[in-house]
Amino acid sequence: MVTQDSRARLNVAIVGAGGVAHLHAQALAADPRVVLVAVAEPDAARRAAFAERYAVPRAYASHEELLAAEALDLVHLCTPPGAHREQALAAFAAGADVLCEKPPALSLADLDAMEAAAAAAGRRFGVTFQQRTGTAAGHVKRLLDDGALGRPLLAQCQTLWHRDAAYYAVDWRGTWAGEGGGTTFGHGIHQLDLLAYLLGDWAEVDARLWRLARDIELEDVSTATLRFADGVVAQAVSSVLSPRETSVVRIDCELATVEVEHLYGHGAAHWRITPAPGVPDDVAASWALPTDDEPSGHTPLVRAVVDAVWAGTPLPDVATHARRPLEIVTAIYASATYGTPVTPADLRGDARFRASLAAEVTDLRASDHADLRASDHADLRASDPTDDGKE
Ligand SMILES: NC(=O)c1ccc[n+]([C@@H]2O[C@H](COP(=O)([O-])OP(=O)(O)OC[C@H]3O[C@@H](n4cnc5c(N)ncnc54)[C@H](O)[C@@H]3O)[C@@H](O)[C@H]2O)c1
């Protein structure tokens, strides 16, 4: 029988050795089943420093050189979003599984291509939405899935972060070409993903994009109302203008409010479950958050991916379902642009927004956005037979 000790370790490489790559390297270093054999990074100084810091034996200037030279089980893509599609396709073609940083792709069409390539090559395709991980988040998901808290009714989803001009000075940030979208796409997507991980399929999005303060091509704030398939109504805001930063997901259910308030990661101490009046103490006690708590983060996410690659099994939910957050974010851009609620069916039939978040929004940006949206709304609402005139 093959044991962990007697098996060859998994050969893993990291592509892109910037900020987030350190979290991947540290998570890999903690796992005895893997060896970080190589890194690919075009910046020579960063490449050398990263290889030295994590004792990575081989370093390459590009992913092409890396994939040509190495036999890899797993490739971590820690590059800017615009590079993910091409690099994932190349890794699948080279026979490797991929763990890709969020956002997985610049568009749903790109994600289609990545998923199709993974399926055709028989490879795993994981995405790093690490807010889904952590013992407490798993516990809350089970409570919601089991109906222990009653029917979920109303939700809040806030990503109130602060990013200044220095943050946007990095060449790929702040532009449609480099980032593919603004704070909704780059930051809010984490909390929106956690919300959707807890609540399931979305049914409708009604949203606005705002650029209130930063000198960038993209939105610095978005506001959205989401409806989920099970009827939950959620309000979501994403911002890079908020000096007191916080990240919040709150769900009001029939029997309790469950909420998490954190910044970039959460443990049991960040979660709270408040019973509704009249809920018996023993029932509320049965919901208690775990005390043997592992916080959310790259470490549990990377471990879950390595577990699957090591065992030869499909990836678990925490590393898949990349389409759900990307669809919700795409729907926010589409709704804000067209001035009308957007459903999954609308999105499926909309070639423009499947292909790119940028094209249509960029057109709108050249006009007076707020005025245009107000008049769009007036026209659409007046012709909507289901609108009873209440606001
Ligand atoms: N999950 C999270 O919490 C989290 C946090 C931060 C960033 N991210 C995501 O990680 C990705 C990278 O973000 P970052 O903050 O580390 O950016 P970064 O700019 O700090 O690092 C990106 C690195 O990739 C390199 N690079 C660029 N093009 C490349 C190419 N074609 N091949 C190889 N390397 C290339 C750059 O030189 C740079 O060193 C983005 O998708 C970002 O959204 C996720």
The ligand as an SDF file (V2000), in Angstrom:
LIG
                    3D

 44 48  0  0  0  0  0  0  0  0999 V2000
   -7.0040   35.9200   -2.6140 N   0  0  0  0  0  0  0  0  0  0  0  0
   -6.5690   37.0650   -2.1130 C   0  0  0  0  0  0  0  0  0  0  0  0
   -6.8120   37.4230   -0.9790 O   0  0  0  0  0  0  0  0  0  0  0  0
   -5.7370   37.9630   -2.9770 C   0  0  0  0  0  0  0  0  0  0  0  0
   -4.9680   38.9840   -2.4070 C   0  0  0  0  0  0  0  0  0  0  0  0
   -4.1830   39.7820   -3.2460 C   0  0  0  0  0  0  0  0  0  0  0  0
   -4.1840   39.5630   -4.6370 C   0  0  0  0  0  0  0  0  0  0  0  0
   -4.9600   38.5590   -5.1390 N   0  0  0  0  0  0  0  0  0  0  0  0
   -4.9680   38.2860   -6.5770 C   0  0  0  0  0  0  0  0  0  0  0  0
   -3.7110   37.7200   -6.9280 O   0  0  0  0  0  0  0  0  0  0  0  0
   -3.3240   38.1450   -8.2360 C   0  0  0  0  0  0  0  0  0  0  0  0
   -1.9660   38.8440   -8.1230 C   0  0  0  0  0  0  0  0  0  0  0  0
   -2.1010   39.9400   -7.2300 O   0  0  0  0  0  0  0  0  0  0  0  0
   -0.8460   40.5510   -6.4380 P   0  0  0  0  0  0  0  0  0  0  0  0
   -1.4300   41.5250   -5.4780 O   0  0  0  0  0  0  0  0  0  0  0  0
    0.0260   39.4710   -5.9510 O   0  0  0  0  0  0  0  0  0  0  0  0
   -0.1400   41.3480   -7.6460 O   0  0  0  0  0  0  0  0  0  0  0  0
    1.3830   41.8060   -7.7180 P   0  0  0  0  0  0  0  0  0  0  0  0
    1.4180   42.8560   -8.7770 O   0  0  0  0  0  0  0  0  0  0  0  0
    1.9160   42.0820   -6.3590 O   0  0  0  0  0  0  0  0  0  0  0  0
    2.1130   40.4650   -8.2470 O   0  0  0  0  0  0  0  0  0  0  0  0
    1.8930   39.9370   -9.5290 C   0  0  0  0  0  0  0  0  0  0  0  0
    3.2360   39.3550  -10.0000 C   0  0  0  0  0  0  0  0  0  0  0  0
    3.0210   38.6870  -11.2280 O   0  0  0  0  0  0  0  0  0  0  0  0
    4.1190   39.0110  -12.0810 C   0  0  0  0  0  0  0  0  0  0  0  0
    3.6910   38.8170  -13.4560 N   0  0  0  0  0  0  0  0  0  0  0  0
    3.0200   39.6920  -14.2460 C   0  0  0  0  0  0  0  0  0  0  0  0
    2.7830   39.1270  -15.4430 N   0  0  0  0  0  0  0  0  0  0  0  0
    3.3290   37.8840  -15.3930 C   0  0  0  0  0  0  0  0  0  0  0  0
    3.4280   36.8360  -16.3250 C   0  0  0  0  0  0  0  0  0  0  0  0
    2.8760   36.9430  -17.5380 N   0  0  0  0  0  0  0  0  0  0  0  0
    4.0380   35.6890  -15.9330 N   0  0  0  0  0  0  0  0  0  0  0  0
    4.5710   35.5700  -14.7050 C   0  0  0  0  0  0  0  0  0  0  0  0
    4.5140   36.5540  -13.7750 N   0  0  0  0  0  0  0  0  0  0  0  0
    3.9080   37.6920  -14.1240 C   0  0  0  0  0  0  0  0  0  0  0  0
    4.4710   40.4420  -11.7340 C   0  0  0  0  0  0  0  0  0  0  0  0
    5.7820   40.7900  -12.1550 O   0  0  0  0  0  0  0  0  0  0  0  0
    4.2960   40.4260  -10.2320 C   0  0  0  0  0  0  0  0  0  0  0  0
    5.4820   40.0710   -9.5700 O   0  0  0  0  0  0  0  0  0  0  0  0
   -4.4530   39.0340   -8.7340 C   0  0  0  0  0  0  0  0  0  0  0  0
   -5.3440   38.2530   -9.4870 O   0  0  0  0  0  0  0  0  0  0  0  0
   -5.1110   39.5240   -7.4610 C   0  0  0  0  0  0  0  0  0  0  0  0
   -6.4660   39.8720   -7.6250 O   0  0  0  0  0  0  0  0  0  0  0  0
   -5.7110   37.7700   -4.3430 C   0  0  0  0  0  0  0  0  0  0  0  0
  1  2  1  0
  2  3  2  0
  2  4  1  0
  4  5  1  0
  4 44  2  0
  5  6  2  0
  6  7  1  0
  7  8  2  0
  8  9  1  0
  8 44  1  0
  9 10  1  0
  9 42  1  0
 10 11  1  0
 11 12  1  0
 11 40  1  0
 12 13  1  0
 13 14  1  0
 14 15  2  0
 14 16  1  0
 14 17  1  0
 17 18  1  0
 18 19  2  0
 18 20  1  0
 18 21  1  0
 21 22  1  0
 22 23  1  0
 23 24  1  0
 23 38  1  0
 24 25  1  0
 25 26  1  0
 25 36  1  0
 26 27  1  0
 26 35  1  0
 27 28  2  0
 28 29  1  0
 29 30  1  0
 29 35  2  0
 30 31  1  0
 30 32  2  0
 32 33  1  0
 33 34  2  0
 34 35  1  0
 36 37  1  0
 36 38  1  0
 38 39  1  0
 40 41  1  0
 40 42  1  0
 42 43  1  0
M  CHG  2   8   1  16  -1
M  END
$$$$
